[in-house]
Amino acid sequence: MPKWVVFPATTDMIRRVVSAGLLAAALTLLAAPLPAQTLPPAFRDKVIFTGLTQPTAVAFASDGRVFVAEKSGLIKVFASLSATTPTVFADLRT
């Protein structure tokens, strides 16, 4: 009857494969879309600015201006919350 020899590298490889599988499963769960949440009764959902391309950050200045950063590197500024047309404040694209 043949004897099986288990090398330490084989055990290490099994450990790596199992770890990679667990990591893949965890990433799959994290990437799943979350269900939409409902707003509390006192809140309203309203679109304020349109025509933006992948906005990533918003900052409100004390003088009422609203700065919106887009993923491309453009920073646009609206004169107020009621303004409909932004101007380019900075272009950080390379």
MDTraj code that builds the backbone (N, CA, C; nanometers):
import mdtraj as md
import numpy as np

residues = "MET PRO LYS TRP VAL VAL PHE PRO ALA THR THR ASP MET ILE ARG ARG VAL VAL SER ALA GLY LEU LEU ALA ALA ALA LEU THR LEU LEU ALA ALA PRO LEU PRO ALA GLN THR LEU PRO PRO ALA PHE ARG ASP LYS VAL ILE PHE THR GLY LEU THR GLN PRO THR ALA VAL ALA PHE ALA SER ASP GLY ARG VAL PHE VAL ALA GLU LYS SER GLY LEU ILE LYS VAL PHE ALA SER LEU SER ALA THR THR PRO THR VAL PHE ALA ASP LEU ARG THR".split()
xyz = np.array([
    [0.0849, -0.1176, 0.0000],
    [0.0000, 0.0000, 0.0000],
    [0.0894, 0.1238, 0.0000],
    [0.0648, 0.2198, -0.0932],
    [0.1515, 0.3372, -0.0995],
    [0.1265, 0.4305, 0.0171],
    [0.2306, 0.4952, 0.0583],
    [0.2195, 0.5950, 0.1657],
    [0.2159, 0.7335, 0.1022],
    [0.1264, 0.8156, 0.1500],
    [0.1151, 0.9510, 0.0989],
    [0.2033, 1.0425, 0.1814],
    [0.2751, 1.1268, 0.1143],
    [0.3621, 1.2229, 0.1812],
    [0.3033, 1.3619, 0.1561],
    [0.2793, 1.4330, 0.2614],
    [0.2269, 1.5695, 0.2514],
    [0.3412, 1.6649, 0.2789],
    [0.3697, 1.7453, 0.1807],
    [0.4772, 1.8427, 0.1960],
    [0.4215, 1.9708, 0.2578],
    [0.5031, 2.0420, 0.3351],
    [0.4565, 2.1688, 0.3939],
    [0.4080, 2.2678, 0.2882],
    [0.4674, 2.2663, 0.1688],
    [0.4238, 2.3588, 0.0634],
    [0.2803, 2.3288, 0.0215],
    [0.2409, 2.2017, 0.0234],
    [0.1051, 2.1648, -0.0140],
    [0.0056, 2.2198, 0.0890],
    [0.0392, 2.2070, 0.2157],
    [-0.0467, 2.2595, 0.3221],
    [-0.0584, 2.4110, 0.3102],
    [0.0530, 2.4766, 0.2804],
    [0.0523, 2.6222, 0.2642],
    [-0.0319, 2.6626, 0.1435],
    [-0.0228, 2.5846, 0.0369],
    [-0.0998, 2.6157, -0.0836],
    [-0.2494, 2.5995, -0.0561],
    [-0.2868, 2.4957, 0.0162],
    [-0.4278, 2.4750, 0.0508],
    [-0.4778, 2.5916, 0.1349],
    [-0.3964, 2.6347, 0.2282],
    [-0.4331, 2.7476, 0.3140],
    [-0.4536, 2.8741, 0.2293],
    [-0.3683, 2.8955, 0.1304],
    [-0.3811, 3.0138, 0.0443],
    [-0.5061, 3.0068, -0.0430],
    [-0.5342, 2.8894, -0.0953],
    [-0.6529, 2.8740, -0.1802],
    [-0.7799, 2.8974, -0.0994],
    [-0.7849, 2.8424, 0.0207],
    [-0.9022, 2.8624, 0.1065],
    [-0.9150, 3.0098, 0.1441],
    [-0.8027, 3.0753, 0.1769],
    [-0.8063, 3.2178, 0.2111],
    [-0.8539, 3.3010, 0.0928],
    [-0.8050, 3.2685, -0.0265],
    [-0.8481, 3.3419, -0.1462],
    [-0.9971, 3.3217, -0.1718],
    [-1.0458, 3.2014, -0.1493],
    [-1.1885, 3.1739, -0.1672],
    [-1.2739, 3.2520, -0.0693],
    [-1.2291, 3.2564, 0.0556],
    [-1.3036, 3.3332, 0.1568],
    [-1.3014, 3.4823, 0.1244],
    [-1.1867, 3.5312, 0.0775],
    [-1.1769, 3.6715, 0.0413],
    [-1.2690, 3.7028, -0.0764],
    [-1.2717, 3.6161, -0.1761],
    [-1.3598, 3.6365, -0.2910],
    [-1.5066, 3.6377, -0.2487],
    [-1.5432, 3.5479, -0.1580],
    [-1.6816, 3.5442, -0.1098],
    [-1.7159, 3.6719, -0.0337],
    [-1.6230, 3.7198, 0.0493],
    [-1.6480, 3.8420, 0.1259],
    [-1.6622, 3.9622, 0.0326],
    [-1.5768, 3.9715, -0.0693],
    [-1.5855, 4.0830, -0.1631],
    [-1.7147, 4.0785, -0.2435],
    [-1.7612, 3.9598, -0.2758],
    [-1.8876, 3.9463, -0.3485],
    [-2.0031, 3.9981, -0.2636],
    [-2.0015, 3.9660, -0.1360],
    [-2.1076, 4.0142, -0.0472],
    [-2.1023, 4.1651, -0.0307],
    [-1.9803, 4.2208, -0.0223],
    [-1.9669, 4.3650, -0.0060],
    [-2.0064, 4.4403, -0.1324],
    [-1.9871, 4.3792, -0.2484],
    [-2.0174, 4.4461, -0.3742],
    [-2.1658, 4.4400, -0.4091],
    [-2.2415, 4.3587, -0.3389],
    [-2.3845, 4.3472, -0.3682],
    [-2.4531, 4.4806, -0.3386],
    [-2.5442, 4.5248, -0.4251],
    [-2.6116, 4.6520, -0.4006],
    [-2.6983, 4.6456, -0.2754],
    [-2.6962, 4.7541, -0.2036],
    [-2.7773, 4.7632, -0.0827],
    [-2.9189, 4.8053, -0.1195],
    [-3.0162, 4.7572, -0.0462],
    [-3.1532, 4.7990, -0.0755],
    [-3.1724, 4.9475, -0.0430],
    [-3.2586, 5.0123, -0.1175],
    [-3.2862, 5.1537, -0.0942],
    [-3.3523, 5.1713, 0.0420],
    [-3.3122, 5.2764, 0.1090],
    [-3.3711, 5.3046, 0.2395],
    [-3.4767, 5.4132, 0.2233],
    [-3.5778, 5.4056, 0.3044],
    [-3.6818, 5.5074, 0.2996],
    [-3.6416, 5.6221, 0.3916],
    [-3.6836, 5.7424, 0.3530],
    [-3.6521, 5.8606, 0.4321],
    [-3.7486, 5.8724, 0.5502],
    [-3.7016, 5.9316, 0.6599],
    [-3.7929, 5.9573, 0.7717],
    [-3.9045, 6.0509, 0.7257],
    [-4.0176, 6.0513, 0.7936],
    [-4.1336, 6.1305, 0.7505],
    [-4.1056, 6.2800, 0.7328],
    [-4.0144, 6.3380, 0.8101],
    [-3.9896, 6.4822, 0.8028],
    [-3.8934, 6.5207, 0.6904],
    [-3.8388, 6.4253, 0.6170],
    [-3.7419, 6.4540, 0.5127],
    [-3.8045, 6.4437, 0.3744],
    [-3.7475, 6.5206, 0.2790],
    [-3.7901, 6.5138, 0.1401],
    [-3.6692, 6.4838, 0.0528],
    [-3.6896, 6.4111, -0.0524],
    [-3.5863, 6.3825, -0.1506],
    [-3.6104, 6.4731, -0.2696],
    [-3.5142, 6.5639, -0.2982],
    [-3.5336, 6.6613, -0.4051],
    [-3.4013, 6.6815, -0.4788],
    [-3.4054, 6.6781, -0.6113],
    [-3.2868, 6.7046, -0.6923],
    [-3.2657, 6.8556, -0.6982],
    [-3.1467, 6.8989, -0.6582],
    [-3.1159, 7.0427, -0.6581],
    [-3.0375, 7.0816, -0.7825],
    [-2.9329, 7.0037, -0.8163],
    [-2.8481, 7.0347, -0.9312],
    [-2.8534, 6.9208, -1.0315],
    [-2.8606, 6.9545, -1.1595],
    [-2.8598, 6.8543, -1.2652],
    [-2.7455, 6.8851, -1.3610],
    [-2.7185, 6.7915, -1.4509],
    [-2.6159, 6.8132, -1.5513],
    [-2.4747, 6.7898, -1.5024],
    [-2.4588, 6.7279, -1.3876],
    [-2.3259, 6.6978, -1.3351],
    [-2.2834, 6.5596, -1.3815],
    [-2.1532, 6.5410, -1.3974],
    [-2.0992, 6.4132, -1.4414],
    [-2.0239, 6.3478, -1.3266],
    [-2.0789, 6.2468, -1.2703],
    [-2.0204, 6.1702, -1.1599],
    [-1.9720, 6.2607, -1.0454],
    [-2.0625, 6.3342, -0.9804],
    [-2.0212, 6.4173, -0.8673],
    [-1.9731, 6.3300, -0.7520],
    [-1.8656, 6.3736, -0.6866],
    [-1.8083, 6.2946, -0.5778],
    [-1.8068, 6.3681, -0.4446],
    [-1.8129, 6.5010, -0.4459],
    [-1.8085, 6.5767, -0.3203],
    [-1.8830, 6.7083, -0.3377],
    [-1.9389, 6.7562, -0.2279],
    [-2.0101, 6.8844, -0.2266],
    [-1.9617, 6.9627, -0.1061],
    [-1.9385, 7.0930, -0.1271],
    [-1.8992, 7.1798, -0.0160],
    [-1.9802, 7.3084, -0.0245],
    [-2.0233, 7.3567, 0.0908],
    [-2.1037, 7.4777, 0.0985],
    [-2.0188, 7.5893, 0.1576],
    [-2.0074, 7.7007, 0.0848],
    [-1.9322, 7.8165, 0.1332],
    [-2.0232, 7.9049, 0.2182],
    [-1.9617, 7.9840, 0.3054],
    [-2.0408, 8.0700, 0.3945],
    [-2.1155, 8.1794, 0.3191],
    [-2.0699, 8.2134, 0.1977],
    [-2.1380, 8.3168, 0.1194],
    [-2.2519, 8.2612, 0.0340],
    [-2.2834, 8.1308, 0.0473],
    [-2.3960, 8.0712, -0.0234],
    [-2.3586, 7.9921, -0.1474],
    [-2.2331, 8.0024, -0.1913],
    [-2.1925, 7.9250, -0.3090],
    [-2.1837, 7.7762, -0.2741],
    [-2.2035, 7.6949, -0.3777],
    [-2.1972, 7.5492, -0.3606],
    [-2.0936, 7.4956, -0.4589],
    [-1.9934, 7.4280, -0.4056],
    [-1.8874, 7.3691, -0.4872],
    [-1.9140, 7.2208, -0.5033],
    [-1.9035, 7.1730, -0.6273],
    [-1.9250, 7.0314, -0.6562],
    [-1.8029, 6.9788, -0.7302],
    [-1.7409, 6.8741, -0.6750],
    [-1.6268, 6.8104, -0.7403],
    [-1.6774, 6.6920, -0.8211],
    [-1.6282, 6.6826, -0.9436],
    [-1.6633, 6.5694, -1.0291],
    [-1.5454, 6.4737, -1.0359],
    [-1.5734, 6.3486, -1.0631],
    [-1.4707, 6.2460, -1.0667],
    [-1.3611, 6.2781, -1.1688],
    [-1.3953, 6.3459, -1.2756],
    [-1.2984, 6.3771, -1.3808],
    [-1.1914, 6.4760, -1.3359],
    [-1.2181, 6.5512, -1.2292],
    [-1.1235, 6.6514, -1.1818],
    [-1.1737, 6.7938, -1.1941],
    [-1.2933, 6.8098, -1.2473],
    [-1.3518, 6.9435, -1.2545],
    [-1.4170, 6.9789, -1.1212],
    [-1.3992, 7.1041, -1.0804],
    [-1.4709, 7.1563, -0.9638],
    [-1.5598, 7.2675, -1.0160],
    [-1.6891, 7.2477, -1.0006],
    [-1.7861, 7.3457, -1.0488],
    [-1.8445, 7.4193, -0.9299],
    [-1.8829, 7.5442, -0.9524],
    [-1.9418, 7.6240, -0.8457],
    [-2.0756, 7.6799, -0.8926],
    [-2.1743, 7.6657, -0.8048],
    [-2.3063, 7.7244, -0.8262],
    [-2.3160, 7.8470, -0.7365],
    [-2.3731, 7.9555, -0.7856],
    [-2.3817, 8.0797, -0.7091],
    [-2.4662, 8.0639, -0.5827],
    [-2.5645, 7.9748, -0.5867],
    [-2.6518, 7.9504, -0.4715],
    [-2.7236, 7.8175, -0.4932],
    [-2.8025, 7.7782, -0.3969],
    [-2.8801, 7.6544, -0.4114],
    [-2.9866, 7.6660, -0.5193],
    [-3.0265, 7.7887, -0.5526],
    [-3.1286, 7.8064, -0.6563],
    [-3.0682, 7.8277, -0.7948],
    [-2.9362, 7.8400, -0.8050],
    [-2.8713, 7.8595, -0.9354],
    [-2.8824, 7.7314, -1.0175],
    [-2.9003, 7.7478, -1.1480],
    [-2.9159, 7.6304, -1.2345],
    [-2.7953, 7.6039, -1.3228],
    [-2.7078, 7.7029, -1.3404],
    [-2.5918, 7.6863, -1.4275],
    [-2.4627, 7.7069, -1.3475],
    [-2.3768, 7.6061, -1.3474],
    [-2.2505, 7.6220, -1.2749],
    [-2.1429, 7.6854, -1.3635],
    [-2.0390, 7.7352, -1.3009],
    [-1.9187, 7.7762, -1.3723],
    [-1.8052, 7.6874, -1.3233],
    [-1.7055, 7.6688, -1.4084],
    [-1.5916, 7.5865, -1.3698],
    [-1.5034, 7.6693, -1.2777],
    [-1.4852, 7.6208, -1.1567],
    [-1.4029, 7.6887, -1.0576],
    [-1.2565, 7.6475, -1.0726],
    [-1.2330, 7.5170, -1.0961],
    [-1.0970, 7.4662, -1.1141],
    [-1.1020, 7.3429, -1.2039],
    [-0.9971, 7.3284, -1.2848],
    [-0.9844, 7.2124, -1.3719],
    [-0.8580, 7.1374, -1.3311],
    [-0.8740, 7.0253, -1.2608],
    [-0.7611, 6.9470, -1.2105],
    [-0.7333, 6.8246, -1.2953],
    [-0.7928, 6.8196, -1.4137],
    [-0.7679, 6.7054, -1.5015],
    [-0.6242, 6.7113, -1.5524],
    [-0.5671, 6.5928, -1.5759],
    [-0.4295, 6.5896, -1.6279],
    [-0.4273, 6.5360, -1.7676],
])
top = md.Topology()
chain = top.add_chain()
for i, resn in enumerate(residues, 1):
    res = top.add_residue(resn, chain, resSeq=i)
    for name in ("N", "CA", "C"):
        top.add_atom(name, md.element.get_by_symbol(name[0]), res)
traj = md.Trajectory(xyz[None], top)
